[in-house]
Amino acid sequence: MLGVIALAQAPASIVFSFNTVHSGSTPSGSSAWASMTMTDISGGVQISLTNSPTNTSGQFISKLNLLFNTLPTGSNFVGDPYVTSISLGSYTDAGLGFNVEVDFKNAPPPQRLLPGGTSTFQLFGVSTSNFVGANNSAMVHIQAIPPLGESGKIIAPEPGSLIAIGTGLVSLLGLRRRRK
């Protein structure tokens, strides 16, 4: 029971590993090629996206697409050195539907979201529970993939933390039934 109380008091976080090529080229370096943490904050979520430090030098993230069950009401990327814009609406990319599109700097190279770099921004009017969380609900574009400078669209399969939370809740329900 104390675990349930602690879970209710702690802000929810979801961790994503971008490790599945949806279309285009396969980035060099080992997967996962990017990771993202989404954490509940007052009035919304904070998102931190990291380009894997094991990626080949020069590979950069140019876009992040996300899908929530409800449309966020606003965003804040003030102070983030990589984000150029956050658009909210209905978008299709590589045959998948999204409602948040985050664009990152493409040039000059030192301002790009390069390997080891992390971008942090907020979305308002949503929480981690509003994130669709299924396969194909988060996708990054990775550019400048060697040897020809191609690009790839990489998705994050259903986050492990959602699976773990679901498994934990099922276990708690099972314990409760046994006690009755």
C-alpha positions in Angstrom: 0.0 0.0 0.0 2.9 2.4 0.7 4.2 1.8 -2.8 0.8 2.9 -4.2 0.9 6.1 -2.1 4.5 6.9 -3.2 3.5 6.2 -6.8 0.6 8.7 -6.5 2.9 11.4 -5.0 5.8 11.1 -7.4 5.6 12.9 -10.8 5.0 10.4 -13.6 7.8 9.9 -16.1 8.0 7.9 -19.3 11.3 6.9 -20.9 11.5 6.3 -24.6 14.3 4.6 -26.7 14.3 5.4 -30.4 15.6 2.2 -31.7 13.4 1.1 -34.7 13.9 2.5 -38.2 10.5 3.4 -39.7 11.8 4.7 -43.0 15.0 5.9 -44.6 18.5 5.0 -43.7 19.7 3.3 -40.5 21.8 5.7 -38.4 25.4 4.6 -37.7 26.4 3.9 -34.2 24.5 1.5 -31.9 20.8 1.7 -31.2 19.1 3.3 -29.4 20.0 6.4 -31.5 18.1 8.8 -29.3 16.3 8.7 -26.0 13.5 10.9 -24.5 12.1 11.4 -21.0 8.7 12.9 -20.5 7.9 14.0 -17.0 4.7 15.6 -15.5 5.2 19.2 -14.3 2.6 21.7 -13.1 0.3 22.3 -16.0 1.9 20.0 -18.5 4.9 17.8 -19.3 8.7 18.5 -19.6 10.4 16.6 -22.4 14.2 16.0 -22.6 15.4 14.5 -25.9 19.0 13.3 -26.2 20.9 12.4 -29.3 22.9 9.3 -28.4 26.5 10.0 -27.6 27.4 6.8 -29.5 26.1 8.1 -32.8 28.7 9.0 -35.5 29.9 12.5 -35.2 27.8 14.9 -37.3 24.5 12.9 -37.2 21.9 15.3 -35.9 18.2 15.3 -34.9 16.1 17.7 -37.0 12.6 16.9 -35.9 10.5 15.2 -33.2 6.9 14.2 -33.7 4.6 13.1 -30.9 1.0 12.0 -30.5 -1.2 12.8 -27.5 -4.8 11.8 -26.9 -5.6 15.5 -26.5 -4.0 18.5 -28.2 -1.5 20.4 -26.0 -2.6 24.0 -25.4 0.9 25.6 -25.6 4.6 25.1 -25.4 7.8 26.7 -24.0 11.3 26.3 -25.4 12.8 29.5 -24.2 16.4 28.8 -23.1 16.7 25.6 -25.2 19.6 26.1 -27.7 18.3 23.6 -30.3 14.5 24.1 -30.8 13.4 26.5 -33.6 9.6 25.9 -33.3 6.9 23.8 -31.8 3.8 23.3 -33.9 0.5 21.9 -32.5 -2.2 20.5 -34.8 -2.6 17.5 -37.1 0.4 16.3 -39.0 1.2 13.2 -41.1 4.8 12.1 -41.5 6.0 8.9 -43.2 2.4 7.7 -43.1 2.0 8.2 -39.3 -0.3 10.7 -37.6 1.0 13.2 -34.9 -0.3 16.3 -33.2 3.0 17.8 -32.0 5.9 18.7 -34.3 9.2 20.0 -32.8 11.7 21.4 -35.3 15.4 21.7 -34.4 18.2 23.8 -35.9 19.7 22.5 -39.1 22.5 24.9 -39.5 25.2 26.0 -38.7 26.5 22.7 -37.5 27.5 23.7 -34.0 23.9 24.7 -33.2 22.5 21.3 -34.3 21.3 18.6 -31.8 24.4 16.5 -32.3 25.5 13.3 -30.5 25.5 13.8 -26.8 23.3 16.9 -26.9 20.0 17.2 -25.0 17.1 19.5 -25.8 14.6 20.3 -23.0 11.2 22.0 -23.5 7.6 21.9 -22.1 4.2 21.2 -23.5 1.1 22.5 -21.6 -2.4 21.2 -21.2 -1.4 17.5 -21.3 0.2 15.0 -18.9 2.0 11.7 -19.4 -1.3 10.0 -19.1 -2.5 11.9 -22.2 0.4 10.5 -24.3 -0.8 7.7 -26.7 2.2 5.6 -25.7 1.7 2.9 -28.3 4.1 2.1 -31.1 4.5 4.8 -33.7 3.5 7.7 -31.3 7.0 9.2 -31.1 9.4 9.6 -34.0 12.7 11.5 -34.6 14.4 12.4 -37.9 18.1 11.8 -37.8 20.1 13.6 -40.6 23.6 13.4 -42.0 23.8 9.6 -41.7 27.1 8.4 -43.2 28.4 7.7 -45.7 26.1 9.7 -48.0 24.5 12.1 -45.6 21.1 10.5 -45.8 18.3 10.6 -43.2 16.2 8.2 -41.3 12.9 8.3 -39.4 13.3 6.4 -36.1 10.4 5.4 -33.9 10.3 4.5 -30.2 8.3 1.3 -29.6 5.9 1.4 -26.6 7.9 2.7 -23.7 9.1 0.1 -21.1 8.0 2.3 -18.2 4.3 2.0 -19.4 4.7 -1.7 -19.6 6.2 -1.8 -16.1 3.5 0.4 -14.7 0.8 -1.8 -16.2 2.5 -5.0 -14.9 2.8 -3.5 -11.4 -0.9 -2.5 -11.4 -2.0 -6.0 -12.5 0.2 -7.5 -9.7 -1.3 -5.2 -7.1 -4.8 -6.2 -8.2 -3.8 -9.9 -8.0 -2.5 -9.4 -4.4 -5.7 -7.6 -3.5 -7.9 -10.5 -4.8 -5.8 -13.1 -2.9 -6.3 -11.2 0.4 -10.1 -11.2 -0.1 
